[in-house]
């Protein structure tokens, strides 16, 4: 098995109007100014994401037993969520073992990366890119690598179910830590806290301090309405899992039908709904 090594990224300095170096990722100790939500002064700072993504593709293709396909037509598999930037390249890696999640890596002109996997899982790097969100390229590169290695390690779980998923936070916890939510509300929590490296905690106070509700993700729904949910367990300090959910009625029917068919086939192989780890490629010199 070959070891993945991130390519050397030459740091680039970006400066503000006063000539001061911008310390992305640490600009706003408190809330950002409102006008920064409409600003994206240096989107080119995310260009190293394309270098890292290309290195990841080469590593996965060399290390794991996969088929690789490239072409703009592949972005049709990323109908959820909508890709907000033009795709300049798309690569899909499909393991040659049933029950394993395909990965689609789309390069966008932001520049950025959209990652798709399994039935409907999707992430954007950067998540936004505006100056208010203040995402650093280092953070985005870390999360891209963590997500990909979590998926190929069997850390992705997806499901479609009626009503709120059983593993969602209990409502009394949400009501205490996120007041104002109505019973019957589903929420998307973007991160779960840990006490330290590789030390998970169920302490509600620690979780509440670090968990965040993604903007606009709370919605009421009928108990018998279908919900798509996912959880990705990432082996990284201070971020043991990312998870989310979306009402099935918000998805195109063809997309939902495809996802349900994939997850139904997966359940015959993996009853818990976990996508299986990728198989290693057999080396010719062995």
Backbone bond lengths (Angstrom), bond angles and torsions (degrees), N, CA, C in turn:
res aa  C-N    CA-C-N  psi(-1)  N-CA   C-N-CA  omega(-1)  CA-C   N-CA-C  phi
1 X - - - 1.463 - - 1.524 109.67 -
2 X 1.325 116.74 125.50 1.453 120.41 178.11 1.528 110.42 -80.31
3 X 1.312 115.74 150.10 1.459 121.16 -179.21 1.518 110.05 -95.01
4 X 1.321 115.91 134.73 1.461 119.87 177.18 1.525 109.46 -77.38
5 X 1.301 115.93 130.66 1.454 122.37 175.61 1.526 107.73 -126.35
6 X 1.320 116.23 122.88 1.459 119.32 179.91 1.527 109.71 -63.31
7 X 1.329 117.95 135.84 1.470 120.15 176.93 1.530 110.80 -59.75
8 X 1.297 115.56 152.86 1.459 120.33 176.67 1.526 109.73 -68.08
9 X 1.318 115.39 123.27 1.460 121.08 179.85 1.522 108.27 -107.20
10 X 1.310 116.45 118.75 1.461 120.64 179.37 1.527 108.80 -77.45
11 X 1.335 117.54 120.28 1.473 119.84 -179.00 1.527 111.37 -61.86
12 X 1.324 115.09 140.82 1.462 121.43 177.15 1.520 108.07 -121.81
13 X 1.321 117.50 132.57 1.452 121.43 179.48 1.523 110.22 -89.77
14 X 1.325 115.22 135.95 1.459 121.25 175.08 1.519 107.31 -119.28
15 X 1.329 116.52 138.19 1.457 121.03 -173.22 1.534 111.19 -121.38
16 X 1.330 114.02 152.36 1.464 120.10 177.05 1.530 110.05 -86.54
17 X 1.323 116.01 -173.12 1.463 120.52 -176.36 1.523 112.74 -65.18
18 X 1.323 116.69 -21.73 1.461 120.95 179.15 1.521 112.44 -91.87
19 X 1.334 116.65 4.47 1.451 119.87 179.37 1.512 114.53 83.32
20 X 1.338 117.07 5.50 1.453 120.89 -179.82 1.531 110.68 -84.58
21 X 1.339 116.18 141.31 1.462 120.46 177.81 1.529 109.43 -65.25
22 X 1.343 116.79 131.75 1.461 121.58 179.19 1.525 109.20 -85.20
23 X 1.300 116.19 121.97 1.463 122.06 179.87 1.529 108.74 -91.61
24 X 1.339 116.01 77.98 1.458 119.77 -177.15 1.526 110.77 -60.69
25 X 1.319 113.99 139.12 1.461 120.96 -177.96 1.510 112.67 97.10
26 X 1.337 116.23 -12.54 1.474 120.53 -178.10 1.523 111.50 -139.93
27 X 1.314 116.58 28.09 1.468 118.76 -173.13 1.517 113.43 -79.90
28 X 1.333 116.34 -32.79 1.458 119.57 -170.56 1.535 110.39 -120.54
29 X 1.332 118.59 94.32 1.466 119.46 177.33 1.519 111.74 -63.71
30 X 1.323 116.26 -26.39 1.462 121.29 175.25 1.533 107.55 -116.40
31 X 1.297 118.05 -145.10 1.462 120.74 -179.94 1.522 109.99 -78.36
32 X 1.344 117.98 142.80 1.467 120.23 178.24 1.520 111.09 -72.43
33 X 1.312 118.18 154.93 1.468 120.90 174.32 1.529 110.57 -60.42
34 X 1.314 115.91 143.74 1.466 120.54 -176.39 1.523 112.56 -57.59
35 X 1.345 116.75 -35.71 1.466 118.63 -175.81 1.520 113.02 -70.74
36 X 1.348 117.90 -12.17 1.456 120.61 -179.45 1.528 113.09 -77.38
37 X 1.342 117.04 -14.90 1.463 119.86 178.76 1.526 112.00 -69.62
38 X 1.312 116.52 -21.37 1.469 120.49 179.61 1.521 111.88 -102.15
39 X 1.334 117.25 6.20 1.459 121.81 -177.77 1.529 111.24 -108.78
40 X 1.326 115.53 137.44 1.463 122.00 169.46 1.516 105.80 -139.97
41 X 1.340 114.81 84.90 1.454 120.39 -169.50 1.529 113.14 -71.84
42 X 1.318 116.59 -38.60 1.463 119.65 -174.37 1.534 110.62 -132.80
43 X 1.332 118.45 66.69 1.468 119.45 179.49 1.520 112.71 -62.11
44 X 1.337 117.33 -22.70 1.463 120.18 -179.18 1.525 112.36 -66.67
45 X 1.330 117.51 -10.25 1.469 118.66 177.13 1.521 112.01 -65.65
46 X 1.334 116.62 -17.22 1.460 120.72 179.34 1.527 113.32 -89.02
47 X 1.318 117.34 2.33 1.468 121.00 -178.52 1.534 113.24 -55.21
48 X 1.345 120.35 -36.09 1.468 119.30 179.04 1.530 114.23 -59.36
49 X 1.327 117.76 -18.77 1.469 119.59 176.30 1.524 111.27 -59.64
50 X 1.328 117.64 -35.04 1.460 120.65 178.83 1.528 110.67 -68.30
51 X 1.317 116.51 -37.57 1.468 120.17 178.18 1.513 110.76 -64.93
52 X 1.341 116.14 -45.15 1.466 121.06 -179.74 1.525 110.59 -66.16
53 X 1.326 117.30 -42.46 1.463 120.19 -179.78 1.524 111.29 -62.21
54 X 1.315 117.10 -40.52 1.466 120.40 178.44 1.524 110.99 -64.75
55 X 1.339 117.01 -39.51 1.462 120.68 177.21 1.525 110.94 -65.18
56 X 1.329 117.23 -38.50 1.470 121.29 177.91 1.528 110.97 -64.33
57 X 1.326 116.57 -42.57 1.471 120.35 178.43 1.527 110.23 -60.02
58 X 1.316 116.96 -47.23 1.464 120.51 -179.56 1.525 111.15 -62.99
59 X 1.330 116.52 -40.46 1.466 120.41 179.38 1.532 110.96 -65.44
60 X 1.313 117.89 -46.36 1.465 120.98 -178.36 1.526 110.56 -64.38
61 X 1.318 116.88 -41.08 1.456 120.49 -179.57 1.526 111.91 -65.99
62 X 1.335 117.12 -34.22 1.461 121.24 -179.00 1.527 112.70 -81.28
63 X 1.339 116.69 -25.10 1.464 120.76 -170.58 1.518 113.66 -100.79
64 X 1.318 116.96 -32.34 1.465 120.65 -172.71 1.525 111.39 -114.70
65 X 1.329 115.37 155.80 1.456 122.48 -178.70 1.527 108.59 -80.56
66 X 1.325 115.43 87.29 1.455 120.98 -174.54 1.523 111.11 -133.65
67 X 1.325 114.26 159.43 1.459 122.31 167.51 1.526 106.82 -101.03
68 X 1.309 116.63 143.91 1.460 119.85 -179.11 1.522 109.22 -121.74
69 X 1.315 115.42 138.01 1.464 121.84 -178.82 1.522 107.53 -138.03
70 X 1.316 116.34 144.26 1.455 120.32 -178.56 1.520 109.66 -135.48
71 X 1.329 116.47 139.26 1.457 120.45 178.05 1.515 111.19 161.21
72 X 1.329 115.99 149.08 1.462 120.61 -177.57 1.521 112.41 -64.90
73 X 1.349 118.09 -22.85 1.459 120.64 -179.02 1.522 112.02 -64.91
74 X 1.330 117.08 -18.37 1.460 120.75 -175.97 1.525 112.55 -69.75
75 X 1.333 117.82 -19.68 1.464 119.47 -177.27 1.520 111.59 -68.34
76 X 1.335 117.80 -11.79 1.465 120.05 175.42 1.520 110.78 -61.32
77 X 1.343 117.21 -22.15 1.453 120.99 178.05 1.527 112.24 -77.14
78 X 1.324 116.62 -5.16 1.463 120.62 -178.34 1.525 111.05 -110.29
79 X 1.329 116.76 44.32 1.452 120.68 179.16 1.526 112.06 -69.35
80 X 1.318 117.09 -15.90 1.461 120.93 -179.63 1.526 109.01 -132.80
81 X 1.324 119.57 119.25 1.463 123.94 -9.02 1.514 111.29 -81.20
82 X 1.320 116.88 179.63 1.455 121.42 178.65 1.526 109.25 -63.91
83 X 1.307 117.10 138.26 1.467 121.13 173.64 1.525 107.08 -83.60
84 X 1.323 115.81 123.71 1.456 120.18 -172.46 1.526 113.38 -90.57
85 X 1.330 117.59 -3.83 1.458 120.84 -179.03 1.526 109.36 -131.01
86 X 1.323 115.93 155.46 1.457 120.66 -178.06 1.526 110.28 -65.75
87 X 1.335 115.73 136.71 1.458 121.60 179.84 1.528 109.08 -89.28
88 X 1.318 116.31 126.69 1.462 121.68 -179.67 1.530 112.20 -100.81
89 X 1.329 116.82 -18.78 1.460 121.53 179.65 1.514 108.26 -161.41
90 X 1.324 117.68 144.37 1.460 121.24 177.44 1.529 109.20 -140.80
91 X 1.335 115.82 132.13 1.461 122.45 -177.81 1.523 109.00 -130.47
92 X 1.319 116.47 130.00 1.469 120.99 177.46 1.517 109.82 -116.03
93 X 1.340 115.88 133.66 1.456 122.48 176.45 1.526 108.07 -116.52
94 X 1.327 115.75 122.14 1.466 121.77 -175.46 1.522 109.95 -119.24
95 X 1.343 118.17 113.06 1.462 120.62 178.46 1.524 111.46 -63.68
96 X 1.330 116.18 148.78 1.461 121.51 -177.44 1.527 112.44 -91.81
97 X 1.334 116.77 33.35 1.465 122.20 178.14 1.524 107.82 -135.15
98 X 1.349 118.75 131.46 1.470 120.45 178.19 1.530 111.47 -60.57
99 X 1.332 115.49 148.28 1.450 120.11 176.07 1.514 114.09 86.90
100 X 1.329 117.21 5.71 1.461 121.62 178.14 1.525 109.40 -107.91
101 X 1.315 116.33 146.29 1.461 121.37 -174.25 1.526 112.06 -84.97
102 X 1.322 115.91 128.35 1.461 119.93 170.71 1.527 109.45 -67.41
103 X 1.305 115.79 153.43 1.463 121.76 174.99 1.528 108.80 -123.19
104 X 1.322 115.37 132.97 1.454 121.67 175.35 1.526 108.25 -119.12
105 X 1.313 116.98 125.33 1.457 122.59 179.98 1.525 107.88 -114.82
106 X 1.329 115.87 114.65 1.457 121.61 -179.55 1.524 109.58 -108.96
107 X 1.328 115.81 125.96 1.455 122.26 177.43 1.536 107.60 -89.56
108 X 1.323 117.44 127.58 1.457 120.41 -179.53 1.524 110.76 -112.69
109 X 1.325 115.18 161.40 1.457 120.38 -175.66 1.515 112.76 -81.97
110 X 1.308 119.81 9.84 1.469 121.68 -179.99 1.529 113.96 -57.33
111 X 1.323 125.21 -45.82 1.465 127.63 -0.17 1.532 111.48 -81.31
112 X 1.330 115.07 151.83 1.444 120.47 179.37 1.509 110.20 -168.52
113 X 1.327 115.26 -175.71 1.462 122.03 -179.67 1.524 109.04 -132.02
114 X 1.319 116.25 134.12 1.458 121.49 167.87 1.514 107.51 -109.56
115 X 1.326 115.73 126.48 1.459 122.74 -178.15 1.516 109.56 -108.25
116 X 1.321 116.75 125.10 1.454 121.46 174.35 1.512 109.33 -118.22
117 X 1.337 117.01 148.33 1.461 119.95 -179.97 1.514 110.00 -157.34
118 X 1.333 115.46 154.79 1.454 120.28 175.67 1.506 112.25 61.73
119 X 1.332 115.59 -135.73 1.458 120.60 -176.93 1.526 112.44 -83.87
120 X 1.344 116.59 -51.42 1.458 120.02 -175.22 1.523 113.77 -141.16
121 X 1.308 118.13 0.85 1.456 119.92 -176.16 1.528 110.42 -63.44
122 X 1.334 116.34 138.10 1.451 120.31 -179.95 1.521 109.44 -154.49
123 X 1.325 116.35 140.62 1.463 122.88 175.26 1.522 109.22 -137.15
124 X 1.338 115.09 150.55 1.455 121.18 176.83 1.525 109.15 -113.23
125 X 1.319 116.94 139.78 1.463 122.86 176.05 1.526 107.58 -131.78
126 X 1.347 119.63 111.03 1.460 125.98 -1.55 1.515 111.11 -70.82
127 X 1.330 115.74 164.01 1.456 119.77 179.82 1.524 110.12 -67.67
128 X 1.335 116.42 -35.80 1.461 121.21 177.49 1.524 109.43 -131.79
129 X 1.335 116.37 -67.31 1.456 119.80 179.22 1.510 114.54 103.98
130 X 1.335 117.64 -7.08 1.460 118.99 -179.54 1.529 109.90 -73.76
131 X 1.338 116.40 164.84 1.459 120.63 -177.27 1.522 111.94 -67.86
132 X 1.321 117.85 -28.48 1.463 120.02 179.08 1.521 111.03 -68.45
133 X 1.315 117.04 -42.07 1.465 120.24 -179.90 1.529 110.91 -67.96
134 X 1.325 117.20 -28.04 1.458 122.41 169.37 1.528 113.09 56.37
135 X 1.317 116.70 41.28 1.463 119.56 178.11 1.527 109.64 -76.22
136 X 1.315 115.98 136.66 1.465 119.75 176.82 1.519 108.75 -94.21
137 X 1.326 116.71 152.29 1.460 119.95 179.51 1.524 110.36 -65.93
138 X 1.334 117.74 -32.52 1.463 120.66 178.19 1.521 110.86 -61.72
139 X 1.324 116.12 -44.19 1.467 120.65 177.64 1.518 110.68 -61.86
140 X 1.330 117.02 -43.96 1.465 120.76 -179.21 1.521 111.42 -64.87
141 X 1.331 117.48 -41.11 1.466 120.47 178.58 1.523 110.58 -63.53
142 X 1.334 116.52 -42.83 1.464 120.32 178.57 1.521 111.26 -59.42
143 X 1.334 116.48 -46.83 1.465 120.21 -176.29 1.527 111.44 -69.23
144 X 1.327 117.47 -36.42 1.460 120.07 176.76 1.526 110.29 -61.23
145 X 1.324 116.58 -48.74 1.466 120.14 179.16 1.521 111.17 -62.48
146 X 1.332 117.04 -44.49 1.464 120.84 -179.01 1.524 111.25 -61.46
147 X 1.321 117.15 -43.26 1.469 120.13 -178.88 1.521 111.14 -64.89
148 X 1.318 117.20 -45.53 1.461 120.43 -178.34 1.525 110.72 -62.83
149 X 1.324 117.88 -45.69 1.463 119.21 -178.46 1.524 111.60 -71.48
150 X 1.325 117.63 -26.78 1.458 120.03 173.68 1.531 110.54 -67.34
151 X 1.316 116.70 -41.99 1.468 120.60 -179.53 1.519 110.68 -64.79
152 X 1.328 117.69 -48.96 1.471 119.44 -176.81 1.524 111.42 -71.43
153 X 1.341 117.00 -15.85 1.458 120.56 176.83 1.510 113.71 -89.88
154 X 1.332 117.77 1.78 1.458 120.71 179.14 1.513 113.76 89.54
155 X 1.345 117.19 24.55 1.457 120.14 -176.30 1.509 115.59 -95.11
156 X 1.342 118.17 4.97 1.460 121.08 -178.24 1.518 110.64 -101.22
157 X 1.336 115.08 131.28 1.470 121.15 176.51 1.518 108.22 -129.76
158 X 1.335 116.34 130.81 1.459 121.53 178.99 1.520 109.21 -130.09
159 X 1.323 115.78 154.70 1.460 119.31 177.76 1.518 110.26 -158.47
160 X 1.312 115.74 155.04 1.459 121.63 166.45 1.515 105.67 -121.43
161 X 1.331 116.30 129.76 1.458 120.05 -174.64 1.512 109.74 -147.26
162 X 1.324 115.93 168.01 1.449 121.63 176.95 1.520 108.79 -87.79
163 X 1.335 117.43 123.56 1.451 120.12 178.50 1.513 112.31 77.80
164 X 1.333 116.51 -169.00 1.457 121.67 -177.30 1.514 110.88 -66.86
165 X 1.328 118.91 137.63 1.456 121.31 175.89 1.518 111.09 -59.74
166 X 1.330 115.65 147.41 1.461 120.48 -176.93 1.518 112.84 -62.84
167 X 1.338 117.18 -28.63 1.457 118.96 -174.96 1.529 112.95 -91.35
168 X 1.347 117.91 11.48 1.456 119.77 175.32 1.524 109.97 -73.14
169 X 1.331 116.22 157.30 1.447 120.97 177.04 1.529 109.98 -57.19
170 X 1.346 119.11 138.76 1.462 120.38 177.35 1.519 110.55 -62.71
171 X 1.333 116.88 149.62 1.458 119.99 -173.39 1.529 112.01 -62.86
172 X 1.355 117.69 -34.77 1.462 118.06 -178.72 1.526 111.07 -63.76
173 X 1.354 116.68 -32.71 1.465 119.91 175.88 1.524 110.39 -67.26
174 X 1.338 116.08 -45.52 1.457 120.05 -179.54 1.518 110.90 -64.57
175 X 1.336 116.58 -40.53 1.458 120.41 -177.81 1.523 110.88 -64.78
176 X 1.343 116.17 -35.65 1.463 120.56 -179.68 1.520 111.59 -72.22
177 X 1.325 116.68 -43.33 1.460 120.65 -173.20 1.528 114.01 -94.40
178 X 1.331 116.48 -22.26 1.458 121.11 177.23 1.532 107.54 -130.46
179 X 1.320 117.85 73.27 1.471 120.90 -174.25 1.521 112.38 -61.17
180 X 1.328 114.34 149.67 1.455 119.86 177.33 1.513 114.32 104.39
181 X 1.333 117.68 -9.39 1.458 120.12 177.44 1.525 109.37 -78.33
182 X 1.319 115.70 139.83 1.465 120.27 -179.39 1.523 110.41 -91.49
183 X 1.344 117.26 150.07 1.469 118.75 174.45 1.528 110.30 -55.37
184 X 1.320 116.41 143.46 1.453 120.73 -176.53 1.513 112.75 86.63
185 X 1.332 116.47 8.11 1.460 121.61 -179.86 1.520 110.01 -89.95
186 X 1.321 117.45 137.40 1.466 119.82 169.55 1.510 107.24 -104.14
187 X 1.323 115.46 147.21 1.455 120.10 -179.59 1.509 109.35 -134.03
188 X 1.307 115.46 158.10 1.457 122.26 177.08 1.515 107.58 -112.35
189 X 1.328 117.26 119.57 1.450 121.94 179.21 1.521 107.43 -105.42
190 X 1.314 116.46 125.92 1.457 118.94 -170.77 1.513 114.11 -85.54
191 X 1.324 119.80 -18.99 1.452 119.24 178.13 1.510 111.88 -156.47
192 X 1.314 115.34 148.79 1.447 122.19 175.20 1.520 108.05 -111.92
193 X 1.316 117.38 139.88 1.456 121.05 -172.78 1.516 112.56 -86.58
194 X 1.312 115.12 157.59 1.460 121.77 169.91 1.518 108.17 -129.35
195 X 1.310 116.88 156.13 1.459 121.22 179.23 1.522 111.24 -69.48
196 X 1.304 116.87 -31.54 1.451 121.77 -176.77 1.512 108.14 -174.04
197 X 1.318 118.43 -172.80 1.462 121.20 179.86 1.516 112.62 -54.00
198 X 1.332 114.98 120.88 1.467 122.00 175.02 1.525 112.96 60.88
199 X 1.314 118.06 24.06 1.462 121.20 178.03 1.513 108.67 -121.03
200 X 1.319 115.91 95.48 1.452 119.56 -179.95 1.519 110.36 -75.64
201 X 1.332 116.17 154.64 1.450 120.41 177.93 1.516 109.91 -140.35
202 X 1.310 115.96 148.54 1.463 121.23 174.25 1.521 110.10 -108.73
203 X 1.331 116.90 11.94 1.457 121.85 -179.96 1.527 109.25 -64.99
204 X 1.342 118.56 114.23 1.466 120.32 -176.78 1.526 112.96 -57.08
205 X 1.337 116.96 -34.97 1.454 118.98 -179.48 1.510 112.17 -64.72
206 X 1.338 116.86 -42.00 1.456 120.89 179.33 1.514 110.23 -68.11
207 X 1.331 116.31 -42.10 1.464 120.20 179.63 1.522 110.37 -63.80
208 X 1.333 116.30 -45.91 1.459 119.56 -177.02 1.516 112.12 -63.03
209 X 1.322 116.72 -33.14 1.452 120.43 -178.84 1.520 111.54 -68.07
210 X 1.332 116.99 -29.03 1.453 120.92 -174.23 1.522 114.21 -107.54
211 X 1.328 116.97 -21.00 1.462 119.98 -178.40 1.528 109.84 -75.85
212 X 1.313 116.52 146.77 1.449 121.33 179.70 1.522 109.65 -134.32
213 X 1.316 116.09 141.68 1.455 120.09 173.66 1.519 108.32 -86.93
214 X 1.305 116.12 125.03 1.459 118.92 177.83 1.521 109.14 -67.63
215 X 1.302 117.25 137.57 1.457 122.48 -174.28 1.521 111.48 -54.85
216 X 1.324 115.57 129.36 1.452 120.90 175.11 1.510 114.58 75.44
217 X 1.326 117.92 15.20 1.458 119.03 -173.68 1.523 113.65 -95.22
218 X 1.324 117.98 -4.90 1.453 119.79 179.67 1.527 109.63 -90.05
219 X 1.323 116.76 135.62 1.463 121.09 179.82 1.509 109.14 -157.62
220 X 1.329 116.57 143.68 1.453 119.86 175.37 1.519 108.79 -84.53
221 X 1.316 115.50 154.00 1.458 118.83 178.77 1.521 109.07 -154.20
222 X 1.328 116.18 160.42 1.457 121.03 176.03 1.512 109.36 -71.89
223 X 1.322 115.85 148.90 1.466 120.91 -177.11 1.521 112.22 -61.66
224 X 1.337 116.84 -25.62 1.465 119.06 -176.72 1.528 112.09 -98.88
225 X 1.336 117.11 13.63 1.455 119.59 179.26 1.521 110.12 -86.98
226 X 1.332 115.95 139.47 1.451 120.81 -177.37 1.519 110.91 -74.27
227 X 1.342 115.00 142.21 1.459 122.45 -178.88 1.520 109.39 -129.56
228 X 1.321 116.60 134.18 1.465 120.78 170.65 1.515 107.45 -96.36
229 X 1.334 117.67 132.97 1.464 120.63 178.91 1.518 109.84 -137.06
230 X 1.335 115.16 158.84 1.459 120.10 177.75 1.512 109.49 -144.53
231 X 1.315 115.47 158.08 1.460 122.22 169.52 1.513 107.77 -144.54
232 X 1.318 115.21 132.87 1.458 121.34 177.80 1.519 107.81 -121.34
233 X 1.331 116.39 116.66 1.461 121.30 179.22 1.516 108.62 -90.43
234 X 1.318 115.74 116.52 1.463 120.96 -176.73 1.530 109.30 -108.51
235 X 1.320 117.63 126.05 1.468 120.93 -179.32 1.516 111.72 -77.21
236 X 1.329 115.07 68.31 1.455 119.25 -177.52 1.522 109.55 -135.03
237 X 1.322 118.35 143.90 1.466 121.17 177.76 1.518 111.59 -57.94
238 X 1.327 115.02 138.88 1.459 122.72 173.76 1.525 114.34 66.74
239 X 1.306 118.05 14.52 1.469 120.35 175.89 1.510 107.81 -155.92
240 X 1.328 116.52 81.66 1.450 120.00 -173.58 1.518 112.81 -77.06
241 X 1.338 117.75 -23.44 1.460 119.35 -178.99 1.511 110.23 -162.59
242 X 1.318 115.69 151.46 1.451 121.30 168.33 1.513 106.16 -123.14
243 X 1.312 116.55 143.45 1.448 119.21 -177.41 1.503 111.35 -150.46
244 X 1.301 115.81 164.73 1.451 119.99 179.31 1.502 111.70 -169.83
245 X 1.316 115.35 177.25 1.455 121.00 -177.00 1.519 108.99 -155.29
246 X 1.312 116.14 154.44 1.455 121.35 177.32 1.524 107.96 -146.49
247 X 1.323 116.26 142.98 1.459 120.21 177.39 1.519 109.59 -67.91
248 X 1.331 115.18 135.85 1.462 119.63 -179.16 1.528 111.30 -60.07
249 X 1.321 116.52 -31.01 1.467 119.98 -179.05 1.522 112.35 -67.28
250 X 1.335 117.27 -15.74 1.459 120.74 177.83 1.523 112.60 -87.28
251 X 1.321 117.09 -2.80 1.457 121.43 -178.43 1.528 110.36 -104.59
252 X 1.338 117.75 145.30 1.464 119.52 171.71 1.533 109.58 -58.04
253 X 1.322 117.02 139.50 1.457 120.30 -174.55 1.525 111.86 -59.89
254 X 1.320 117.34 -38.61 1.465 120.25 -179.66 1.527 110.47 -63.82
255 X 1.332 116.53 -38.28 1.474 120.56 178.36 1.517 110.27 -66.18
256 X 1.333 116.43 -44.66 1.467 120.66 179.47 1.526 111.26 -64.50
257 X 1.331 117.44 -42.24 1.467 120.59 179.57 1.527 110.68 -61.05
258 X 1.325 116.35 -42.28 1.463 120.43 178.73 1.524 110.63 -62.92
259 X 1.337 116.49 -43.99 1.460 120.44 -179.77 1.522 111.30 -63.62
260 X 1.324 116.76 -44.17 1.465 120.20 -179.19 1.522 111.32 -63.86
261 X 1.334 117.19 -37.59 1.463 120.17 178.08 1.527 110.57 -65.60
262 X 1.336 116.66 -42.24 1.459 120.52 179.19 1.528 111.12 -64.10
263 X 1.334 116.69 -43.35 1.458 119.92 -177.29 1.523 111.55 -73.25
264 X 1.322 117.09 -29.53 1.462 120.27 175.11 1.521 110.41 -65.81
265 X 1.329 116.60 -43.62 1.466 120.38 177.37 1.527 110.65 -65.34
266 X 1.339 116.13 -36.81 1.462 119.60 179.09 1.522 111.42 -64.32
267 X 1.345 117.42 -38.51 1.466 120.67 -176.71 1.522 112.34 -62.63
268 X 1.334 117.36 -25.19 1.465 120.09 177.93 1.525 111.35 -72.58
269 X 1.335 115.76 -22.34 1.463 121.12 -179.64 1.521 111.14 -100.79
270 X 1.326 115.56 -39.61 1.464 122.45 -178.12 1.521 108.35 -129.86
271 X 1.338 118.25 91.34 1.466 121.92 -174.40 1.525 114.63 -55.88
272 X 1.338 118.03 -28.30 1.455 120.91 -179.72 1.529 112.38 -79.76
273 X 1.326 116.65 -7.51 1.461 119.87 178.55 1.501 114.75 85.16
274 X 1.333 117.65 10.19 1.460 120.64 178.58 1.532 110.25 -85.19
275 X 1.324 116.69 131.33 1.454 119.39 171.58 1.528 108.70 -67.89
276 X 1.320 116.67 140.17 1.464 121.27 -173.16 1.526 111.65 -82.26
277 X 1.345 116.88 159.38 1.473 120.21 177.41 1.520 111.21 -63.26
278 X 1.311 115.68 149.41 1.462 121.44 178.49 1.527 110.45 -69.90
279 X 1.337 117.17 145.55 1.458 120.90 176.10 1.530 110.91 -81.29
280 X 1.316 116.05 142.83 1.456 120.57 177.48 1.526 110.21 -74.13
281 X 1.305 116.04 149.85 1.450 121.28 175.57 1.528 109.57 -76.09
282 X 1.325 117.47 136.35 1.456 122.31 176.92 1.516 108.43 -79.62
283 X 1.317 116.60 119.52 1.450 121.20 -177.61 1.523 110.60 -75.27
284 X 1.335 116.52 143.82 1.456 121.74 -177.11 1.521 112.45 -68.67
285 X 1.362 117.92 -20.06 1.458 119.88 -178.50 1.510 112.97 -90.93
286 X 1.358 117.00 6.50 1.462 120.32 -179.82 1.519 110.81 -98.87
